[in-house]
Amino acid sequence: MRESEKMDKIRIQYEKKLGDFLKKVRIERKLSLRDVGAEADMNFPYLSHLETHNRDKAKLPSVEILNKLFAVYKLDLKEKVEFLEIYFNLIMPEIYINNLTADKIKDIIKILEA
């Protein structure tokens, strides 16, 4: 298996983990997709696609979207750490292949400050 195929496989695995994490947190807080969409001013079908890791309908969320979700879900420190582990594993192949850009560094800082 080539390196790019390995990284794609890892990315898919972590996209699923991200979706599972978002769904778990939403359900624990007894929120519907519509509730979250309304509170975060987001399209709830997009949230559904994130939770079901539908790559064709929902790409990796931007930092702005993640911060909106953080605000709605009111993540505690443990949940933020769990989320960051997933997120960093999602962006690692991009960092490895394309090098870390200034924009990615800014995105990482925004997440850490949330």
DRENZANU-826334 format. One line per field, with one value per residue (C-alpha): x, y, z; residue number from 0; residue in three letters. Coordinates in nm, 2 decimals. Layout:
N
px <- X  ...
py <- Y  ...
pz <- Z  ...
papa <- NUM  ...
sekol <- Ala  ...
***
This chain:
114
px <- 0.00  0.14  0.19  -0.09  -0.33  -0.23  -0.29  -0.63  -0.73  -0.62  -0.81  -1.13  -1.09  -1.06  -1.35  -1.56  -1.43  -1.51  -1.87  -1.91  -1.77  -2.00  -2.31  -2.22  -2.18  -2.51  -2.70  -2.55  -2.68  -3.02  -3.01  -3.15  -2.97  -3.23  -3.15  -2.78  -2.83  -3.05  -2.82  -2.51  -2.67  -2.58  -2.76  -2.87  -2.83  -2.46  -2.44  -2.60  -2.34  -2.06  -2.19  -2.23  -1.89  -2.04  -1.73  -1.92  -2.16  -1.95  -1.58  -1.36  -1.53  -1.35  -1.23  -1.53  -1.78  -1.60  -1.60  -1.98  -2.03  -1.80  -2.02  -2.34  -2.21  -2.02  -1.74  -1.55  -1.17  -1.17  -1.40  -1.19  -0.88  -1.06  -1.18  -0.83  -0.68  -0.93  -0.89  -0.51  -0.51  -0.74  -0.51  -0.18  -0.17  -0.22  0.06  0.28  0.22  0.18  0.38  0.22  0.09  0.05  -0.33  -0.33  -0.12  -0.37  -0.66  -0.48  -0.44  -0.80  -0.91  -0.68  -0.81  -1.18
py <- 0.00  0.34  0.62  0.83  0.53  0.48  0.84  0.84  0.53  0.71  1.02  0.82  0.65  0.99  1.14  0.86  0.94  1.31  1.22  0.98  1.23  1.51  1.28  1.15  1.50  1.61  1.32  1.35  1.71  1.59  1.82  1.74  1.83  2.11  2.24  2.26  2.40  2.68  2.76  2.75  2.93  2.63  2.41  2.10  1.86  1.96  1.86  1.53  1.47  1.55  1.30  1.03  1.12  1.17  1.29  1.40  1.62  1.75  1.83  1.88  2.17  2.50  2.65  2.89  2.60  2.41  2.71  2.75  2.39  2.43  2.72  2.52  2.20  2.37  2.12  2.06  2.03  1.65  1.67  1.94  1.73  1.43  1.65  1.79  1.45  1.36  1.69  1.68  1.33  1.45  1.73  1.55  1.39  1.74  1.88  1.59  1.62  1.99  2.12  2.33  2.66  2.99  2.96  2.61  2.74  3.02  2.76  2.54  2.84  2.94  2.59  2.59  2.93  2.82
pz <- 0.00  -0.10  0.16  0.02  0.04  0.40  0.49  0.32  0.52  0.84  0.74  0.68  1.02  1.19  0.99  1.14  1.49  1.44  1.34  1.62  1.87  1.75  1.76  2.11  2.25  2.09  2.22  2.57  2.57  2.45  2.14  1.80  1.48  1.43  1.78  1.71  1.37  1.50  1.79  1.58  1.28  1.06  0.81  1.01  0.71  0.70  1.07  0.99  0.71  0.95  1.21  0.94  0.79  0.45  0.27  -0.04  0.14  0.43  0.41  0.72  0.91  0.94  1.26  1.26  1.24  1.51  1.74  1.68  1.77  2.08  2.19  2.15  2.31  2.59  2.58  2.90  2.90  2.86  2.56  2.40  2.44  2.29  2.00  1.94  1.92  1.65  1.47  1.47  1.33  1.05  0.95  1.00  0.65  0.51  0.72  0.63  0.26  0.22  0.51  0.78  0.64  0.83  0.80  0.95  1.24  1.30  1.28  1.54  1.77  1.74  1.84  2.14  2.25  2.22
papa <- 0  1  2  3  4  5  6  7  8  9  10  11  12  13  14  15  16  17  18  19  20  21  22  23  24  25  26  27  28  29  30  31  32  33  34  35  36  37  38  39  40  41  42  43  44  45  46  47  48  49  50  51  52  53  54  55  56  57  58  59  60  61  62  63  64  65  66  67  68  69  70  71  72  73  74  75  76  77  78  79  80  81  82  83  84  85  86  87  88  89  90  91  92  93  94  95  96  97  98  99  100  101  102  103  104  105  106  107  108  109  110  111  112  113
sekol <- Met  Arg  Glu  Ser  Glu  Lys  Met  Asp  Lys  Ile  Arg  Ile  Gln  Tyr  Glu  Lys  Lys  Leu  Gly  Asp  Phe  Leu  Lys  Lys  Val  Arg  Ile  Glu  Arg  Lys  Leu  Ser  Leu  Arg  Asp  Val  Gly  Ala  Glu  Ala  Asp  Met  Asn  Phe  Pro  Tyr  Leu  Ser  His  Leu  Glu  Thr  His  Asn  Arg  Asp  Lys  Ala  Lys  Leu  Pro  Ser  Val  Glu  Ile  Leu  Asn  Lys  Leu  Phe  Ala  Val  Tyr  Lys  Leu  Asp  Leu  Lys  Glu  Lys  Val  Glu  Phe  Leu  Glu  Ile  Tyr  Phe  Asn  Leu  Ile  Met  Pro  Glu  Ile  Tyr  Ile  Asn  Asn  Leu  Thr  Ala  Asp  Lys  Ile  Lys  Asp  Ile  Ile  Lys  Ile  Leu  Glu  Ala
***
